[in-house]
Amino acid sequence: MANLTLAPNHYHLRRRAAQALSVLVVILVPALGIFRLDPIAGAMVVMGRQIWFSDFFLVAGLWILIVCMLVMLYSIAGTVFCGWVCPQNIMAEWANFMTHKLLGKRAEVSLEGEAPLVAPNKNKVLNWSLLGLSFLFAAMFFALIPLFYFYPPQVVWDFLAWQSNPKLARSLHWIYGVVVIIIFIDIAIIRHFWCRFACVYRVWQHSFKTRETLHIKYDDSRASECLKCNYCVTACFIDLDPKKTDIYDSCINCGECIDACNTLHAKKNEPGLLTFEMGERKEKKESRINFKNAAIGLDTRTRWVLVIALMGCSFFIWGLISWQPYHLAVYKAEGLNNATSRDYQISIANKQYRDGVITLSVEGMRPDQYHLDETQVLVPASARHSLILSLSPNITHGIHRVIVVAKSPQGWEERFPIQYFSEK
């Protein structure tokens, strides 16, 4: 007999590693400044850069890339996201594991409408207490992750240490408490009920999943070997029969049924009857993935997506190149106290998350014809600094073109022209 191509637990262990890695990535993406939201500045942060809606190319390119990646994922791998990455499934599977460990292998606590089935020798106050505490600590951990998408790591640490920080909202601890309660209920009761009846992924699945999308392949030529076997069905925590998967069903391509079948047939040194397959859903004697045919089908299905993705990538790269670290604006200061028609307010916004030094100068006027509050200003990280430019009342009659010039030591420069009409 030929040796097994897939060892038992081949997908199970790799899926657990992928799930752990996905949780780590979800935390590191905002913590490292790759992507998060800044509620104080009202802007996105991409790769440590504060992105305004005026940075059109970068914003448009980012969202085009995200949408294209999702379409590609759904079209090629189907529900792999659900089985290998989805945080809801990660929490639900972990909750199932803890429930079975503390209340018995057949214990079930969910919204299925049935009473909890608990092993008699484990139906103890201690077991229920440990289960509740584990759910509570898990809810507290997962409720922290969204904070990284709104605050820098240092601010999140101050939140955990109950230290005062001007960037923290006063009601944040209350909001966090509400989120903990919601996640606790989700982990303890809802679990896979959400996936089956409330997940918007089904809409995407029906939009982009095809007969060639990655799916479970059953070798029915060996059907006689599993007439009295139900092991793969037992291993499926979605309660599906892997031998009868269709284009649109609840299968999440986790591979647990494949591992179960391989484990059973490994005793006979034979491969299992279930494998992953890409390509047209039709019966074949072999159970291997035909990469050549899959590649051809993939190219046909995703060619238009690649074109749009390349456009989005071009937008994104150009947005990074053309991104400006500061923003200069000059406007009439008539709304300020004691301001005259000759006063202008200069506003400099720092779009970086480090302090910046800006040197200001004025062109089109002699030094005795204007007054700047400051010629060199320190603009704090992710903040604004304003100052006043006052023009002399002795400027000759007529229209004068005045240019406010701002420069940074790193090479950034912006020129803002204004038209001043002197009545004298």
C-alpha positions as CSV (number, residue, x, y, z in Angstrom):
1,M,0.0,0.0,0.0
2,A,1.2,3.5,-0.8
3,N,1.9,5.8,2.2
4,L,-0.7,8.4,3.1
5,T,-0.3,11.8,1.4
6,L,-2.0,13.5,4.4
7,A,-1.2,12.6,7.9
8,P,-4.0,12.7,10.6
9,N,-4.6,16.2,12.0
10,H,-2.9,17.6,8.9
11,Y,-5.5,20.4,8.6
12,H,-6.5,20.6,12.3
13,L,-3.0,21.7,13.5
14,R,-2.5,24.1,10.6
15,R,-5.9,25.6,11.1
16,R,-5.2,26.2,14.8
17,A,-1.9,27.9,13.8
18,A,-3.7,30.0,11.2
19,Q,-6.4,31.1,13.8
20,A,-3.7,32.1,16.3
21,L,-1.8,34.0,13.7
22,S,-5.0,35.8,12.5
23,V,-5.7,37.0,16.1
24,L,-2.1,38.2,16.3
25,V,-2.3,40.0,13.0
26,V,-5.6,41.6,14.0
27,I,-3.8,43.1,17.0
28,L,-0.5,44.0,15.3
29,V,-2.1,45.7,12.3
30,P,-3.4,48.7,14.4
31,A,-0.7,48.5,17.0
32,L,2.0,48.9,14.4
33,G,0.1,51.8,12.7
34,I,-0.5,49.8,9.5
35,F,-4.2,50.6,9.7
36,R,-6.4,52.1,12.4
37,L,-8.8,55.0,13.0
38,D,-8.0,58.2,14.9
39,P,-11.2,59.4,16.6
40,I,-9.6,62.6,17.9
41,A,-8.4,63.7,14.4
42,G,-11.3,62.2,12.6
43,A,-9.1,60.4,10.2
44,M,-7.8,57.0,9.1
45,V,-4.2,56.0,9.8
46,V,-2.4,54.0,7.1
47,M,1.2,52.9,7.6
48,G,1.7,55.5,10.3
49,R,0.2,58.3,8.1
50,Q,-2.9,60.3,9.0
51,I,-5.1,60.0,6.0
52,W,-7.7,62.6,5.3
53,F,-10.6,62.3,2.8
54,S,-8.7,64.8,0.7
55,D,-6.0,62.1,0.1
56,F,-8.3,60.6,-2.5
57,F,-6.0,58.3,-4.3
58,L,-4.7,56.6,-1.1
59,V,-8.2,56.1,0.3
60,A,-9.7,55.0,-3.0
61,G,-6.8,52.6,-3.7
62,L,-7.0,51.1,-0.2
63,W,-10.7,50.3,-0.4
64,I,-10.5,49.0,-4.0
65,L,-7.7,46.6,-2.9
66,I,-9.7,45.4,0.1
67,V,-12.8,44.7,-2.0
68,C,-10.8,43.0,-4.7
69,M,-9.0,40.8,-2.2
70,L,-12.3,39.8,-0.7
71,V,-13.9,39.0,-4.1
72,M,-10.8,36.9,-4.9
73,L,-10.9,35.1,-1.6
74,Y,-14.6,34.3,-1.9
75,S,-14.3,33.2,-5.6
76,I,-11.2,31.0,-5.1
77,A,-11.3,29.6,-1.6
78,G,-15.0,30.0,-0.7
79,T,-15.6,29.7,3.0
80,V,-11.9,29.2,4.0
81,F,-12.1,32.6,5.8
82,C,-14.9,31.3,8.0
83,G,-13.1,28.1,9.0
84,W,-9.5,29.4,9.3
85,V,-9.7,33.1,10.1
86,C,-13.1,34.3,11.2
87,P,-12.9,35.6,14.8
88,Q,-16.5,34.6,15.5
89,N,-15.7,31.0,14.6
90,I,-12.5,31.1,16.7
91,M,-14.4,32.2,19.7
92,A,-17.2,29.7,19.1
93,E,-14.9,26.8,18.7
94,W,-12.9,27.7,21.8
95,A,-16.2,28.0,23.7
96,N,-17.2,24.5,22.5
97,F,-13.8,23.1,23.6
98,M,-14.1,24.6,27.1
99,T,-17.7,23.4,27.4
100,H,-16.9,19.9,26.5
101,K,-13.8,19.9,28.8
102,L,-15.7,21.1,31.8
103,L,-19.2,19.8,31.2
104,G,-18.7,16.7,29.1
105,K,-18.1,15.7,25.5
106,R,-21.7,15.9,24.6
107,A,-22.5,19.1,26.5
108,E,-24.2,21.8,24.5
109,V,-25.1,25.3,25.6
110,S,-26.5,27.3,22.7
111,L,-29.6,28.9,21.2
112,E,-30.7,25.6,19.5
113,G,-33.7,25.4,21.8
114,E,-32.6,22.3,23.6
115,A,-31.8,22.1,27.3
116,P,-28.1,21.9,28.2
117,L,-26.8,18.3,28.1
118,V,-24.3,18.0,30.9
119,A,-22.4,14.9,32.0
120,P,-23.7,13.9,35.5
121,N,-20.2,13.6,37.0
122,K,-19.4,17.1,35.8
123,N,-22.6,18.9,36.7
124,K,-21.0,20.7,39.6
125,V,-20.9,24.3,40.8
126,L,-17.1,24.4,40.4
127,N,-17.2,23.3,36.7
128,W,-19.9,25.9,35.9
129,S,-18.0,28.6,37.7
130,L,-14.7,27.8,35.9
131,L,-16.6,27.8,32.6
132,G,-18.2,31.2,33.3
133,L,-14.9,32.7,34.4
134,S,-13.1,31.4,31.3
135,F,-15.8,33.0,29.2
136,L,-15.5,36.2,31.1
137,F,-11.7,36.4,30.7
138,A,-12.0,35.6,27.0
139,A,-14.6,38.3,26.6
140,M,-12.4,40.8,28.4
141,F,-9.5,39.9,26.1
142,F,-11.4,40.1,22.8
143,A,-13.1,43.3,23.9
144,L,-9.7,44.9,24.1
145,I,-8.8,44.3,20.5
146,P,-11.2,47.0,19.0
147,L,-9.4,49.6,21.2
148,F,-6.2,49.1,19.2
149,Y,-8.1,50.3,16.2
150,F,-9.0,53.6,17.8
151,Y,-6.0,54.3,20.2
152,P,-2.2,53.9,20.1
153,P,-0.8,51.0,22.2
154,Q,0.4,53.4,24.9
155,V,-3.1,54.8,25.3
156,V,-4.6,51.3,25.5
157,W,-2.0,50.5,28.2
158,D,-3.1,53.6,30.2
159,F,-6.7,52.4,29.8
160,L,-5.8,49.0,31.3
161,A,-3.8,50.6,34.1
162,W,-6.6,53.0,34.9
163,Q,-4.2,56.0,34.3
164,S,-5.5,59.3,33.2
165,N,-4.9,60.2,29.6
166,P,-6.4,63.2,27.7
167,K,-6.9,61.0,24.6
168,L,-9.2,58.6,26.4
169,A,-13.0,59.2,26.4
170,R,-14.4,59.6,29.9
171,S,-17.1,56.9,29.2
172,L,-14.7,54.4,27.6
173,H,-14.6,52.1,30.6
174,W,-18.4,51.9,30.5
175,I,-18.3,51.3,26.7
176,Y,-15.8,48.6,27.3
177,G,-18.0,47.0,29.9
178,V,-20.9,46.9,27.5
179,V,-18.7,45.3,24.8
180,V,-17.5,42.7,27.3
181,I,-21.1,41.7,28.2
182,I,-22.0,41.4,24.5
183,I,-19.0,39.2,23.7
184,F,-19.7,37.1,26.8
185,I,-23.2,36.4,25.6
186,D,-21.9,35.7,22.2
187,I,-19.3,33.2,23.5
188,A,-21.6,31.6,26.1
189,I,-24.8,31.2,24.1
190,I,-24.9,32.5,20.5
191,R,-21.7,30.9,19.0
192,H,-22.5,29.2,15.6
193,F,-26.1,30.5,15.7
194,W,-24.7,33.8,14.4
195,C,-22.9,32.1,11.5
196,R,-26.0,30.1,10.5
197,F,-28.6,32.8,10.6
198,A,-27.1,36.3,10.9
199,C,-23.7,36.4,9.0
200,V,-23.6,38.6,6.0
201,Y,-21.0,36.3,4.4
202,R,-23.8,34.2,2.9
203,V,-24.7,37.2,0.7
204,W,-21.1,37.3,-0.6
205,Q,-21.0,33.5,-0.9
206,H,-24.0,33.5,-3.2
207,S,-22.5,36.4,-5.2
208,F,-19.1,35.0,-5.9
209,K,-19.0,31.3,-5.1
210,T,-19.0,29.0,-8.2
211,R,-18.8,25.3,-9.0
212,E,-15.1,25.7,-9.3
213,T,-14.5,27.3,-5.8
214,L,-12.5,25.2,-3.3
215,H,-14.8,22.5,-1.8
216,I,-14.9,19.1,-0.2
217,K,-14.5,16.2,-2.7
218,Y,-15.9,12.8,-1.8
219,D,-14.6,9.7,-3.5
220,D,-17.9,7.8,-4.0
221,S,-16.1,5.0,-5.8
222,R,-15.2,3.7,-2.4
223,A,-18.6,4.4,-0.8
224,S,-18.8,0.8,0.4
225,E,-16.0,1.6,2.9
226,C,-18.2,4.1,4.8
227,L,-21.6,2.4,4.9
228,K,-21.5,2.0,8.6
229,C,-19.3,4.9,9.4
230,N,-20.4,8.3,10.5
231,Y,-17.0,9.6,11.8
232,C,-16.7,12.6,9.4
233,V,-20.3,13.7,10.3
234,T,-19.4,13.5,14.0
235,A,-16.2,15.6,13.4
236,C,-18.2,18.4,11.7
237,F,-19.1,21.0,14.3
238,I,-21.5,22.6,11.7
239,D,-23.5,19.4,11.7
240,L,-23.1,18.7,8.0
241,D,-22.6,15.5,6.0
242,P,-19.3,16.2,4.2
243,K,-20.2,13.6,1.6
244,K,-23.1,15.7,0.4
245,T,-21.7,19.3,0.3
246,D,-23.3,21.6,-2.3
247,I,-22.3,24.9,-3.8
248,Y,-24.3,26.9,-1.2
249,D,-24.3,25.3,2.2
250,S,-22.8,26.0,5.7
251,C,-19.5,24.2,5.0
252,I,-16.6,26.4,6.1
253,N,-13.8,24.3,4.5
254,C,-12.1,23.7,7.9
255,G,-10.8,20.3,6.9
256,E,-11.8,18.6,10.2
257,C,-13.8,15.9,8.3
258,I,-10.8,15.2,6.1
259,D,-8.6,14.7,9.1
260,A,-11.2,12.5,10.7
261,C,-11.5,10.3,7.6
262,N,-7.7,10.1,7.2
263,T,-7.3,9.2,10.9
264,L,-9.7,6.3,10.5
265,H,-8.2,5.0,7.3
266,A,-4.6,5.4,8.6
267,K,-5.2,2.2,10.6
268,K,-5.4,0.4,7.2
269,N,-2.6,2.5,5.8
270,E,-5.1,3.9,3.2
271,P,-5.9,7.5,2.2
272,G,-9.3,8.9,3.3
273,L,-12.3,9.4,1.1
274,L,-12.5,13.1,1.5
275,T,-10.1,15.8,0.1
276,F,-10.2,19.4,-0.9
277,E,-10.8,20.0,-4.6
278,M,-10.7,23.0,-6.9
279,G,-12.4,22.8,-10.3
280,E,-15.7,21.7,-11.7
281,R,-17.8,19.7,-9.3
282,K,-18.0,16.3,-11.1
283,E,-17.1,12.8,-10.1
284,K,-13.6,11.6,-10.6
285,K,-11.7,8.5,-9.7
286,E,-8.8,10.5,-8.4
287,S,-9.2,12.7,-5.3
288,R,-6.4,15.1,-6.0
289,I,-6.6,18.8,-6.7
290,N,-6.0,19.4,-10.5
291,F,-3.9,22.5,-10.2
292,K,-3.7,23.1,-14.0
293,N,-7.4,23.0,-14.6
294,A,-8.0,25.1,-11.4
295,A,-5.5,27.7,-12.6
296,I,-7.3,28.0,-16.0
297,G,-10.6,28.3,-14.3
298,L,-9.2,30.8,-11.8
299,D,-7.8,33.0,-14.6
300,T,-11.1,33.0,-16.3
301,R,-13.0,34.0,-13.2
302,T,-10.7,36.6,-11.7
303,R,-9.2,38.4,-14.8
304,W,-11.5,41.4,-14.4
305,V,-10.8,41.5,-10.6
306,L,-7.1,41.6,-11.2
307,V,-7.5,44.6,-13.6
308,I,-9.4,46.5,-10.9
309,A,-6.9,45.4,-8.2
310,L,-4.0,46.7,-10.3
311,M,-5.8,50.0,-10.7
312,G,-6.4,50.1,-6.9
313,C,-2.8,49.2,-6.3
314,S,-1.7,52.1,-8.6
315,F,-3.9,54.5,-6.7
316,F,-2.6,53.3,-3.4
317,I,1.1,53.6,-4.4
318,W,0.5,57.0,-5.9
319,G,-1.3,58.1,-2.8
320,L,1.6,57.1,-0.7
321,I,4.1,58.9,-2.9
322,S,2.0,62.1,-3.1
323,W,1.0,62.1,0.5
324,Q,1.9,65.3,2.3
325,P,2.9,65.2,6.0
326,Y,1.5,68.7,6.7
327,H,-1.4,70.8,5.6
328,L,-1.2,74.6,5.3
329,A,-4.3,76.8,5.2
330,V,-4.5,80.7,5.3
331,Y,-7.8,82.6,5.7
332,K,-9.2,85.8,7.0
333,A,-9.1,86.2,10.7
334,E,-12.0,88.6,11.0
335,G,-13.9,86.1,13.3
336,L,-11.2,86.3,16.0
337,N,-11.1,88.9,18.8
338,N,-9.5,92.2,18.0
339,A,-8.8,91.1,14.4
340,T,-8.9,93.5,11.5
341,S,-9.4,93.1,7.8
342,R,-5.6,93.1,7.4
343,D,-5.2,90.0,9.6
344,Y,-4.9,86.4,8.3
345,Q,-4.9,83.2,10.3
346,I,-2.3,80.6,9.3
347,S,-3.2,77.0,10.3
348,I,-0.7,74.2,10.0
349,A,-1.9,70.6,10.6
350,N,0.6,67.8,11.3
351,K,-0.6,64.6,9.8
352,Q,2.3,62.6,11.3
353,Y,2.5,60.9,14.7
354,R,5.6,62.7,15.7
355,D,6.3,66.4,16.4
356,G,7.4,68.6,13.5
357,V,9.2,71.9,13.1
358,I,7.9,74.3,10.4
359,T,9.6,77.4,9.2
360,L,7.3,80.2,7.9
361,S,8.1,83.1,5.5
362,V,6.2,85.6,3.4
363,E,6.8,86.4,-0.2
364,G,5.5,89.5,-2.1
365,M,5.9,91.8,0.9
366,R,8.9,93.6,2.4
367,P,9.7,92.7,6.0
368,D,8.4,96.1,7.2
369,Q,5.0,95.5,5.5
370,Y,3.9,92.5,7.6
371,H,4.2,90.8,11.0
372,L,4.3,87.1,11.7
373,D,3.6,85.9,15.3
374,E,6.2,83.2,14.8
375,T,8.6,82.3,12.0
376,Q,9.4,78.8,13.4
377,V,6.7,76.8,15.0
378,L,6.6,73.4,16.7
379,V,3.5,71.4,15.6
380,P,2.8,68.5,18.0
381,A,2.1,65.1,16.6
382,S,-1.4,64.7,15.0
383,A,-2.3,68.3,16.0
384,R,-2.8,71.8,14.6
385,H,-1.0,75.1,15.2
386,S,-2.4,78.5,14.4
387,L,-0.8,81.9,14.2
388,I,-1.6,85.4,12.9
389,L,-0.2,87.2,9.8
390,S,-0.8,90.9,10.1
391,L,-0.3,93.2,7.1
392,S,0.7,96.8,7.5
393,P,-1.9,99.6,7.1
394,N,0.7,101.6,5.1
395,I,0.7,99.2,2.1
396,T,0.1,101.2,-1.1
397,H,-3.3,101.1,-2.8
398,G,-4.1,98.2,-5.1
399,I,-4.2,94.4,-5.2
400,H,-1.2,92.6,-3.8
401,R,-0.3,89.0,-4.2
402,V,1.0,87.6,-1.0
403,I,2.4,84.0,-0.7
404,V,2.8,82.3,2.7
405,V,5.6,79.7,2.5
406,A,5.9,76.8,5.0
407,K,8.9,74.4,5.0
408,S,10.1,71.5,7.1
409,P,13.7,70.3,7.6
410,Q,12.7,67.0,5.9
411,G,12.1,68.7,2.6
412,W,8.3,69.3,2.7
413,E,7.3,72.7,1.3
414,E,3.9,74.3,0.6
415,R,3.0,77.7,-0.7
416,F,-0.4,79.3,-0.1
417,P,-1.2,82.4,-2.2
418,I,-3.6,85.1,-1.0
419,Q,-4.9,88.3,-2.7
420,Y,-4.9,91.4,-0.5
421,F,-6.6,94.6,-1.6
422,S,-5.4,97.8,0.1
423,E,-7.7,100.8,0.0
424,K,-5.1,103.3,0.9
